[in-house]
Amino acid sequence: MTMAPMETALREEMARIGAEFRALGLAPGTSGNLSARLDDGWLMTPTNVALGDLVPERISKLDWDGNHLAGDKPTKEAVLHRAFYENRPGTGAVVHLHAPHAVALSCLDGLDAESCIPAITPYFVMRVGRLPLLPYFRPGDPAMGEAVARVADTRSSVLLANHGPVVSGPTLSAAKAAMEELEETARLALLLHGRPVRLLGEDEIQPLRETFGAIW
């Protein structure tokens, strides 16, 4: 199959980013998946393949009707990705990982479902914004996509209870940066758990909105 240069480059970028996530310890085993938008469909990492072992030519390609066009069989969690593409304008890539600190946070009881990580750093506010906690679903359950779709127009990222984070962005590099910021902030939230914490106030968040377009 002959591929357009843009598609070839995007496949190579997905493989590189997958390997970087694996090297950072954010994608254990065969967990996690990446996707990216094309003019004629979207690319999705295959099922049961470690993100550190992605082969660009074997990454799945689907059209917007869900038809599998090329590459290996896509992950069963494609519904999470499609929900962002269909409901959040400007989405160019989606990342879902089982990053350890974010997963640990998703297992805590009593989190604020509207914003499960508070505004503890400006970088979290700028790159992630409010992070809703969605209910637990079995992996691959179509209801996961329905839950994401309900919040995707106003939220760029979600945390699935007892599962992990899903992050969208205009590009793969932007989604990668947001995912790494989310994981680091989850680590900080766990370190601070049970302690008095100084949160950023509205007077400190508003300048981030004005300067960086933060969506908090």
C-alpha positions as CSV (number, residue, x, y, z in Angstrom):
1,M,0.0,0.0,0.0
2,T,1.3,3.4,-1.0
3,M,1.0,6.0,1.8
4,A,1.0,9.8,1.6
5,P,4.1,11.4,3.1
6,M,2.0,13.0,5.9
7,E,0.6,9.6,6.9
8,T,4.0,8.0,6.8
9,A,5.4,10.7,9.0
10,L,2.5,10.4,11.5
11,R,3.0,6.7,11.7
12,E,6.6,7.2,12.5
13,E,5.8,9.8,15.1
14,M,3.3,7.5,16.8
15,A,5.9,4.7,17.1
16,R,8.5,7.2,18.5
17,I,6.1,8.6,21.1
18,G,5.0,5.1,22.0
19,A,8.6,4.1,22.7
20,E,9.1,7.3,24.8
21,F,6.1,6.5,26.9
22,R,7.3,3.0,27.4
23,A,10.8,4.2,28.4
24,L,9.2,6.6,30.9
25,G,7.3,3.7,32.6
26,L,3.9,5.1,31.6
27,A,2.8,2.2,29.4
28,P,3.4,-1.2,31.2
29,G,2.9,-4.4,29.2
30,T,0.6,-4.0,26.2
31,S,-1.4,-1.3,27.9
32,G,-2.2,2.1,26.5
33,N,-3.1,3.4,23.0
34,L,-2.5,6.3,20.8
35,S,-4.4,7.7,17.8
36,A,-4.0,10.6,15.3
37,R,-6.2,12.3,12.8
38,L,-5.7,12.1,9.0
39,D,-7.5,13.8,6.2
40,D,-9.1,10.5,5.2
41,G,-9.5,8.8,8.5
42,W,-7.4,8.2,11.6
43,L,-4.6,6.0,12.8
44,M,-5.0,3.8,15.9
45,T,-2.4,1.7,17.7
46,P,-3.1,-2.1,17.3
47,T,-4.5,-4.4,20.0
48,N,-2.1,-6.4,22.2
49,V,1.0,-4.6,21.1
50,A,3.3,-2.8,23.6
51,L,3.7,0.9,22.8
52,G,7.5,0.4,22.8
53,D,7.2,-2.2,20.0
54,L,5.0,-0.3,17.5
55,V,5.9,-0.9,13.8
56,P,4.8,2.2,11.8
57,E,3.5,0.2,8.8
58,R,1.4,-2.1,11.1
59,I,-0.5,0.7,12.9
60,S,-4.2,0.5,12.2
61,K,-6.0,2.9,9.9
62,L,-9.8,3.4,10.1
63,D,-12.2,5.6,8.3
64,W,-14.9,7.7,10.0
65,D,-17.5,5.0,9.6
66,G,-15.3,2.7,11.7
67,N,-14.1,0.5,8.8
68,H,-10.6,-1.0,9.2
69,L,-8.7,0.1,6.2
70,A,-5.1,-1.0,6.8
71,G,-2.6,-2.3,9.4
72,D,-3.3,-4.7,12.2
73,K,-6.5,-5.0,14.2
74,P,-7.1,-1.8,16.2
75,T,-7.4,-1.7,20.0
76,K,-10.8,-2.4,21.6
77,E,-10.5,1.0,23.4
78,A,-10.9,2.9,20.1
79,V,-14.2,4.2,21.4
80,L,-12.4,6.5,23.8
81,H,-10.6,8.1,21.0
82,R,-13.5,8.4,18.6
83,A,-15.5,10.2,21.3
84,F,-13.0,13.0,21.4
85,Y,-12.7,13.3,17.6
86,E,-16.5,13.4,17.1
87,N,-17.3,15.8,20.0
88,R,-14.3,18.1,20.5
89,P,-13.5,20.3,17.5
90,G,-9.8,20.6,16.8
91,T,-8.8,17.2,18.2
92,G,-5.8,15.9,16.2
93,A,-4.6,13.2,18.5
94,V,-5.7,11.2,21.6
95,V,-3.5,9.4,24.2
96,H,-4.8,6.8,26.7
97,L,-2.3,5.3,29.2
98,H,-2.2,3.3,32.3
99,A,0.3,5.7,33.8
100,P,0.9,4.5,37.4
101,H,0.3,7.7,39.4
102,A,-2.8,8.7,37.5
103,V,-4.1,5.1,37.8
104,A,-3.4,5.1,41.5
105,L,-5.3,8.4,41.9
106,S,-8.2,7.0,39.9
107,C,-8.6,4.3,42.6
108,L,-9.0,6.7,45.5
109,D,-12.4,7.1,47.0
110,G,-14.0,10.5,47.6
111,L,-12.5,12.4,44.6
112,D,-14.3,15.4,43.1
113,A,-15.9,14.0,40.0
114,E,-16.0,17.4,38.4
115,S,-12.3,18.1,38.9
116,C,-10.4,15.2,40.5
117,I,-7.0,17.0,40.5
118,P,-7.1,20.5,42.0
119,A,-5.2,23.5,40.7
120,I,-1.9,22.8,42.4
121,T,0.4,24.1,39.6
122,P,0.0,26.5,36.7
123,Y,1.3,23.9,34.2
124,F,-1.6,21.5,35.1
125,V,-4.1,24.4,34.6
126,M,-2.5,25.3,31.3
127,R,-2.1,21.9,29.7
128,V,-4.9,19.9,31.2
129,G,-7.5,22.1,32.9
130,R,-10.3,20.6,34.9
131,L,-10.1,16.8,34.9
132,P,-13.4,15.0,35.3
133,L,-13.5,11.6,36.9
134,L,-15.7,9.2,34.9
135,P,-17.3,6.0,36.4
136,Y,-15.6,2.6,36.1
137,F,-16.4,0.6,32.9
138,R,-14.9,-2.7,31.9
139,P,-12.2,-2.2,29.2
140,G,-13.7,-2.0,25.8
141,D,-17.2,-1.3,27.0
142,P,-18.9,1.1,24.4
143,A,-20.3,3.0,27.4
144,M,-16.8,4.4,28.0
145,G,-17.1,6.3,24.7
146,E,-20.5,7.5,25.6
147,A,-19.3,8.9,28.9
148,V,-16.4,10.6,27.3
149,A,-18.6,12.1,24.6
150,R,-20.8,13.8,27.2
151,V,-17.9,15.9,28.5
152,A,-15.5,16.2,25.5
153,D,-16.9,19.5,24.2
154,T,-15.7,21.3,27.4
155,R,-12.9,19.0,28.7
156,S,-9.8,18.0,26.9
157,S,-8.9,15.2,29.3
158,V,-10.7,12.7,31.5
159,L,-9.7,10.2,34.2
160,L,-11.5,6.8,34.1
161,A,-12.1,5.4,37.6
162,N,-9.9,2.4,38.4
163,H,-8.4,2.6,34.9
164,G,-6.5,5.6,33.8
165,P,-6.3,8.9,31.9
166,V,-7.4,9.8,28.4
167,V,-6.0,13.1,26.9
168,S,-6.8,14.8,23.6
169,G,-4.8,17.5,21.9
170,P,-4.5,19.4,18.6
171,T,-1.4,17.3,17.8
172,L,0.4,14.2,19.0
173,S,3.1,16.3,20.6
174,A,0.6,18.4,22.4
175,A,-1.3,15.4,23.7
176,K,1.9,13.8,24.8
177,A,2.9,16.9,26.8
178,A,-0.5,17.1,28.4
179,M,-0.4,13.4,29.4
180,E,3.1,13.8,30.9
181,E,1.9,16.9,32.8
182,L,-1.2,15.0,34.1
183,E,0.9,12.1,35.3
184,E,3.4,14.4,37.1
185,T,0.5,16.3,38.7
186,A,-1.1,13.0,39.8
187,R,2.2,12.1,41.4
188,L,2.3,15.4,43.3
189,A,-1.4,15.0,44.3
190,L,-0.6,11.6,45.9
191,L,2.5,13.0,47.6
192,L,0.3,15.8,49.1
193,H,-2.7,13.6,49.8
194,G,-3.9,14.1,53.4
195,R,-1.9,17.3,53.9
196,P,-3.0,21.0,53.9
197,V,-2.4,22.2,50.3
198,R,-2.3,25.8,49.0
199,L,-4.3,25.8,45.7
200,L,-4.1,28.4,43.0
201,G,-6.9,30.9,43.4
202,E,-9.2,32.3,40.8
203,D,-7.1,35.5,40.7
204,E,-4.1,33.4,39.8
205,I,-5.9,31.2,37.3
206,Q,-7.5,34.0,35.3
207,P,-4.1,35.4,34.1
208,L,-3.3,31.8,32.8
209,R,-6.5,31.9,30.8
210,E,-5.7,35.3,29.4
211,T,-2.1,34.5,28.6
212,F,-2.1,30.9,27.6
213,G,-5.7,30.1,26.8
214,A,-6.0,27.8,29.8
215,I,-9.4,26.1,30.0
216,W,-9.7,25.7,33.8
